[in-house]
């Protein structure tokens, strides 16, 4: 019997929906044969929407795999395997140099491995690629310069992060404690201000500046919330 029906054509990868397209099927009115020999005709609208759908699916599938690999790297860092995390991030950065996230995360991880020169280079690559979390970027740059002994420049970065930006939360950052650093997850503006103020105070003290000024800067930043 002649007729027309519309349903969704759904494409999934590992159980995750990648794309959904409307599909309209029109059955020829002259068909009298059993259903398995019926002729089905796809609507022109669907033919238009299917143009390039294969490429779109491939792009989204690659992006999904990329995100899964990022999670593997992040989990490795969380479990204390910093070398493994650095290796994963390096591989991701090599495979997709235009993505700023692996560059930034590699820089962050290298700071934890005591390799600030390499970390700074990775952070600069992430910045050039357009890393979106500028507050996180400022803190990471500050930590890199701190570890390299450029305390004045480190203080500039912390000052910039404190006054110009706020991160999307939660954010994993380094808290400076003298010659040591501890990775801390901050999940609200007040904890971010406190961490950056502490880092800035250490940088200021290391190059002969005043620590009290950073307490004032933190208070001003809190009042501006």
N, C-alpha and C positions, 0 to 999 in steps of 0.2 A: 504494500500500500504506500502511496506517495506521502511524503511528509518531510518536515524539517525539524531538527533538534539542535540545541546549543548546550555545550558543556565545557568545563575548564580542562585544558591540557596542562598537566603539572609535571615539571621536571625536577627530580630530587637527586642529590648526591650524598651518599652515606646517611640517608634519612632526613637531610636538611633540604627544604624547598629552595630551589635556585631561581626558578621563574614559573610564571603561570600565564597561559594564553587562552583566550576564548576560542572555542572550536565550534563551528556550525557545519552540520552535515545535512545535505539535501539528497533524499532518495528519489530517483527518477520515477515519474508516475507510470511509465510504460513497463516497468520491471514486473515480471510475473514469475520469475524463476525463484527458487528457494533463496533464503536470506544470504547463504554463503556465496552466492553468485551475483548478488545485487550490486549495482554500480552506485558508489557514493561519490558525491562531488563536493569538494571543499569550497567554501564561499570565497569570493574575491577579497573580502576584508581579512580573512585569515591568511590568504596567500601574501597579502601585504605585510601583516604582522610577523610572518615567518621569515621574511627576508633578513638574512643575517642572524637568525636566532641561534644557529649552531655556533657562530663565533662568540655571541653573547654568553652562551652557556659555558663555553670553554674558558672565557675570561673570568667568569664568576667562579667556576670550579677551581681555577688556578688561585684566585684570591682566597677562596676558602682553605685550600691547602696551605697557602702562605700564613693565614691566621692560625691554623692548627700548629704549624711549625713554630710560630712565635710563642704559642702557649707552651710548647715543649721546652723552649729555651727559658721562658719565665719560670716554669716549674723546676727546671734544673737549678736555677739561681736560688729559688725559695728553699730547695732541699740542701743547699750548701755546696753544690757542684758548680763553682764559679768558672772553672776551666771549661767544663762542658757547656755551660751557658754561653760563654764567649765564643766557643767553636760554633754553636748553633747560630748565634747572631751574625758571626762573620760569614757563614755560608748563606744566610738570608740576604745580607748586604751585597754579597757577590752576585747572587742570583737576580736581585732586583735593586740596583743602585739608586733608582728613582724614589724608592720608599724611604722616607726619613726615619721611620721608627727603628728598624734594625741598627742603623748607624748610631742613633742616640742611646739605645739600650746597650749596644756593644761598648760605647764610651763609658756608660755608667758601670758596667760590669768590669771593665779594665781598671777603673778607679779602685774597685774592690780588690783587684789583683796586684795593686801597687805599680801600675804601668801608666802613669799620668800623661806621658808624651803621646803614647798611642791613643789614649783615651781622648785627649784634646783633638787629635786629628779626626777621630771618628765623630766627635761632637760637632766639629766644624762641617763635616760632610752632611750630617743630619740637618744642621742649620741651613746650609746651602740648598738642601732638597726641600726645605719648607716645613721643618718639624713644627707642629701646631701648638704644642704646650710650651709656650715661651717662658712661663714661670719655672717649669721643671728644667728647661734648657739653661736658664740663668743660674740656677743653683748648681747644676752639673758643671757648667763652665767655671763657676766660682771654686768648686771643689778641685777641679783640674789645676787651675792656677795656684791654688793654695798648696797642693801637693808638689807643684813645680817650684815653689818658693817665691812666686810672684804675689805677695800678700796684698799689695796695693791694688793690683788688678782684680784679685779675688774679692776684695771688699767692694770694688765697683760693681761687680756682677751681683753680689748679694744685695747691694743697695738697689740696683735696678729691679731685681726680682721682688724685693719687698714693696717697692713703690709703684711699679708700672703694671704688674700683672698679678693674676690669681690663677692657680692651676685648676684644671678639672679634677675632681676628687673621686676616689682616693689616688694618691701619688706616692710612689716609692722614691725616697730621697736619702742622701747621705747627711748624717748629723756629725759634725766635727767635734772631736774632744781631744784637743792638743795635737798629738801626732797620730791619733787613731781616728777612724770613722766607723759609724754604726749605721746600718741601713734601717730606716724608719718609714713606716707607712703613715702618712698624714691624711686625715679624712675630713678636715674642716678648716676654715680660714684661720682661726686662732692658733691651731697647732702648726700650720704652715708659717705664720708670722713668727712664732716662737722658735722654730727650727732655723729659719733664715737669720733671725736676730742673733741666735747663738753662734752660727757660722760666721756672721759678719763681725761679731765681737772678737772671736778668735783671730780672724784675719787682721782686724784693726790692732789688736794687742801685739801680734807677731811683727808688725812693721812699725811699732812705736806709737800707735794711735791710742785714743781713749776708748775704754769699754763703755763708760757711762753714756756716751753719745748713742750707742746702739740700743740702750734701754729706752732712751727718749724716742728714737726712731720707731721702735716696736710699739710704744704707747701711742704714737701718732698714727701708725698704721691700723691699730685696733680701733681707734676713735673714728677712722675713716670707713670702717666696715658698714 
